[in-house]
Every structure is written in C-alpha cells, then in structure tokens.
C-alpha cells in the first residue's frame, strides 16, 4: 500500500465564456468568492484559444 504525506486539495472554479464571431469573453470565479472574478478577452482564433488555455493554467 502506498502512503503519502501530501494532501490533495480540491477546489471548485466556475467559468463563463461568451463566444462571438471576433472574441471570447471569459469570466472565472472561485466558489468561495462568487462576487470576485477575473475577466479576460481573447480573439476567437486558434491563437486566441491557445492564449485562453495558457491564462487558465496560471496559478490563482
């Protein structure tokens, strides 16, 4: 049996994405602070989608 001293912390995030022909408007908030959110706008292109994925991968 494998024992670990590390605890896995789980948290819930909510994301909303408004998709238009030109842009992706993204809002992100944590379950513990629903009145505080981050917003970012990306081009609705392959490059913009890649930037979105990079932005979502950043620590918060």
Backbone as JSON Lines, residues from 0, in Angstrom:
{"i":0,"aa":"X","n":[0.85,-1.18,0.0],"ca":[0.0,0.0,0.0],"c":[0.89,1.24,0.0]}
{"i":1,"aa":"X","n":[0.49,2.24,-0.77],"ca":[1.25,3.47,-0.88],"c":[0.69,4.5,0.1]}
{"i":2,"aa":"X","n":[1.55,5.09,0.9],"ca":[1.16,6.14,1.83],"c":[1.84,7.44,1.42]}
{"i":3,"aa":"X","n":[1.11,8.5,1.49],"ca":[1.66,9.8,1.12],"c":[1.42,10.8,2.23]}
{"i":4,"aa":"X","n":[2.38,11.68,2.42],"ca":[2.23,12.74,3.41],"c":[1.57,13.97,2.8]}
{"i":5,"aa":"X","n":[1.36,13.94,1.48],"ca":[0.78,15.07,0.78],"c":[-0.73,14.94,0.7]}
{"i":6,"aa":"X","n":[-1.4,16.02,0.95],"ca":[-2.85,16.05,0.82],"c":[-3.21,16.69,-0.51]}
{"i":7,"aa":"X","n":[-4.2,16.15,-1.15],"ca":[-4.69,16.74,-2.39],"c":[-5.8,17.72,-2.02]}
{"i":8,"aa":"X","n":[-5.6,18.96,-2.43],"ca":[-6.61,19.98,-2.16],"c":[-7.47,20.16,-3.39]}
{"i":9,"aa":"X","n":[-8.75,20.05,-3.21],"ca":[-9.68,20.24,-4.31],"c":[-10.38,21.58,-4.13]}
{"i":10,"aa":"X","n":[-10.61,22.24,-5.24],"ca":[-11.39,23.47,-5.18],"c":[-12.24,23.54,-6.45]}
{"i":11,"aa":"X","n":[-13.31,24.29,-6.36],"ca":[-14.23,24.4,-7.48],"c":[-14.17,25.8,-8.06]}
{"i":12,"aa":"X","n":[-13.99,25.87,-9.35],"ca":[-13.98,27.12,-10.09],"c":[-15.13,27.1,-11.08]}
{"i":13,"aa":"X","n":[-15.65,28.28,-11.37],"ca":[-16.71,28.43,-12.36],"c":[-16.18,29.32,-13.48]}
{"i":14,"aa":"X","n":[-16.49,28.93,-14.71],"ca":[-16.04,29.7,-15.86],"c":[-17.25,29.97,-16.77]}
{"i":15,"aa":"X","n":[-17.28,31.19,-17.27],"ca":[-18.3,31.56,-18.24],"c":[-17.61,32.11,-19.47]}
{"i":16,"aa":"X","n":[-18.03,31.65,-20.63],"ca":[-17.4,32.1,-21.88],"c":[-18.5,32.58,-22.82]}
{"i":17,"aa":"X","n":[-18.4,33.85,-23.2],"ca":[-19.31,34.43,-24.19],"c":[-18.57,34.4,-25.53]}
{"i":18,"aa":"X","n":[-19.13,33.65,-26.46],"ca":[-18.47,33.46,-27.75],"c":[-19.15,34.35,-28.79]}
{"i":19,"aa":"X","n":[-18.33,35.17,-29.46],"ca":[-18.84,35.94,-30.59],"c":[-17.94,35.64,-31.79]}
{"i":20,"aa":"X","n":[-18.29,36.19,-32.92],"ca":[-17.5,35.93,-34.13],"c":[-16.05,36.38,-33.96]}
{"i":21,"aa":"X","n":[-15.83,37.49,-33.27],"ca":[-14.48,38.06,-33.16],"c":[-13.77,37.73,-31.85]}
{"i":22,"aa":"X","n":[-14.52,37.54,-30.75],"ca":[-13.87,37.42,-29.45],"c":[-14.45,36.32,-28.58]}
{"i":23,"aa":"X","n":[-13.67,35.94,-27.57],"ca":[-14.09,35.08,-26.47],"c":[-13.94,35.92,-25.21]}
{"i":24,"aa":"X","n":[-15.06,36.23,-24.54],"ca":[-15.01,36.96,-23.27],"c":[-15.16,35.92,-22.17]}
{"i":25,"aa":"X","n":[-14.16,35.87,-21.29],"ca":[-14.09,34.81,-20.3],"c":[-14.12,35.4,-18.89]}
{"i":26,"aa":"X","n":[-14.98,34.85,-18.05],"ca":[-15.04,35.22,-16.63],"c":[-14.78,33.97,-15.81]}
{"i":27,"aa":"X","n":[-14.0,34.12,-14.74],"ca":[-13.61,33.0,-13.9],"c":[-13.75,33.4,-12.45]}
{"i":28,"aa":"X","n":[-14.41,32.56,-11.64],"ca":[-14.51,32.85,-10.21],"c":[-14.42,31.56,-9.4]}
{"i":29,"aa":"X","n":[-14.01,31.7,-8.16],"ca":[-13.88,30.58,-7.23],"c":[-15.16,30.46,-6.41]}
{"i":30,"aa":"X","n":[-15.5,29.24,-6.04],"ca":[-16.73,29.01,-5.28],"c":[-16.77,29.77,-3.96]}
{"i":31,"aa":"X","n":[-15.61,30.03,-3.37],"ca":[-15.57,30.71,-2.07],"c":[-15.69,32.23,-2.19]}
{"i":32,"aa":"X","n":[-15.54,32.78,-3.38],"ca":[-15.69,34.23,-3.58],"c":[-16.45,34.51,-4.87]}
{"i":33,"aa":"X","n":[-17.74,34.23,-4.86],"ca":[-18.53,34.39,-6.09],"c":[-18.68,35.83,-6.56]}
{"i":34,"aa":"X","n":[-18.41,36.81,-5.7],"ca":[-18.52,38.21,-6.09],"c":[-17.22,38.78,-6.63]}
{"i":35,"aa":"X","n":[-16.17,37.98,-6.61],"ca":[-14.87,38.41,-7.14],"c":[-14.53,37.49,-8.31]}
{"i":36,"aa":"X","n":[-14.25,38.1,-9.46],"ca":[-13.93,37.26,-10.6],"c":[-12.87,37.93,-11.46]}
{"i":37,"aa":"X","n":[-12.24,37.11,-12.27],"ca":[-11.26,37.59,-13.25],"c":[-11.94,37.59,-14.61]}
{"i":38,"aa":"X","n":[-11.6,38.57,-15.42],"ca":[-12.15,38.66,-16.76],"c":[-11.03,38.89,-17.75]}
{"i":39,"aa":"X","n":[-11.13,38.24,-18.88],"ca":[-10.14,38.41,-19.93],"c":[-10.84,38.23,-21.27]}
{"i":40,"aa":"X","n":[-10.35,38.92,-22.27],"ca":[-10.91,38.8,-23.62],"c":[-9.82,38.28,-24.55]}
{"i":41,"aa":"X","n":[-10.22,37.34,-25.41],"ca":[-9.3,36.72,-26.35],"c":[-9.91,36.78,-27.74]}
{"i":42,"aa":"X","n":[-9.05,36.79,-28.74],"ca":[-9.52,36.72,-30.12],"c":[-10.12,35.33,-30.36]}
{"i":43,"aa":"X","n":[-11.18,35.26,-31.14],"ca":[-11.8,33.97,-31.46],"c":[-11.06,33.37,-32.66]}
{"i":44,"aa":"X","n":[-9.82,32.99,-32.38],"ca":[-8.94,32.37,-33.37],"c":[-8.2,31.24,-32.68]}
{"i":45,"aa":"X","n":[-7.46,30.47,-33.45],"ca":[-6.65,29.4,-32.86],"c":[-5.63,29.98,-31.87]}
{"i":46,"aa":"X","n":[-5.03,31.1,-32.24],"ca":[-4.05,31.74,-31.34],"c":[-4.72,32.25,-30.06]}
{"i":47,"aa":"X","n":[-5.92,32.82,-30.2],"ca":[-6.66,33.3,-29.03],"c":[-7.05,32.16,-28.11]}
{"i":48,"aa":"X","n":[-7.44,31.02,-28.68],"ca":[-7.8,29.85,-27.87],"c":[-6.57,29.34,-27.11]}
{"i":49,"aa":"X","n":[-5.42,29.36,-27.76],"ca":[-4.19,28.94,-27.1],"c":[-3.86,29.89,-25.93]}
{"i":50,"aa":"X","n":[-4.07,31.2,-26.14],"ca":[-3.86,32.17,-25.06],"c":[-4.83,31.92,-23.91]}
{"i":51,"aa":"X","n":[-6.07,31.57,-24.23],"ca":[-7.07,31.25,-23.2],"c":[-6.6,30.08,-22.36]}
{"i":52,"aa":"X","n":[-6.14,29.02,-22.99],"ca":[-5.67,27.85,-22.25],"c":[-4.47,28.19,-21.37]}
{"i":53,"aa":"X","n":[-3.58,29.03,-21.87],"ca":[-2.43,29.47,-21.06],"c":[-2.91,30.27,-19.85]}
{"i":54,"aa":"X","n":[-3.86,31.19,-20.07],"ca":[-4.41,32.01,-18.98],"c":[-5.07,31.14,-17.92]}
{"i":55,"aa":"X","n":[-5.81,30.12,-18.35],"ca":[-6.49,29.25,-17.39],"c":[-5.49,28.4,-16.59]}
{"i":56,"aa":"X","n":[-4.33,28.13,-17.16],"ca":[-3.33,27.31,-16.48],"c":[-2.5,28.07,-15.47]}
{"i":57,"aa":"X","n":[-2.64,29.39,-15.42],"ca":[-1.86,30.2,-14.47],"c":[-2.38,29.99,-13.04]}
{"i":58,"aa":"X","n":[-1.48,29.94,-12.08],"ca":[-1.93,29.79,-10.69],"c":[-2.74,31.0,-10.22]}
{"i":59,"aa":"X","n":[-3.7,30.75,-9.41],"ca":[-4.54,31.81,-8.86],"c":[-4.49,31.77,-7.36]}
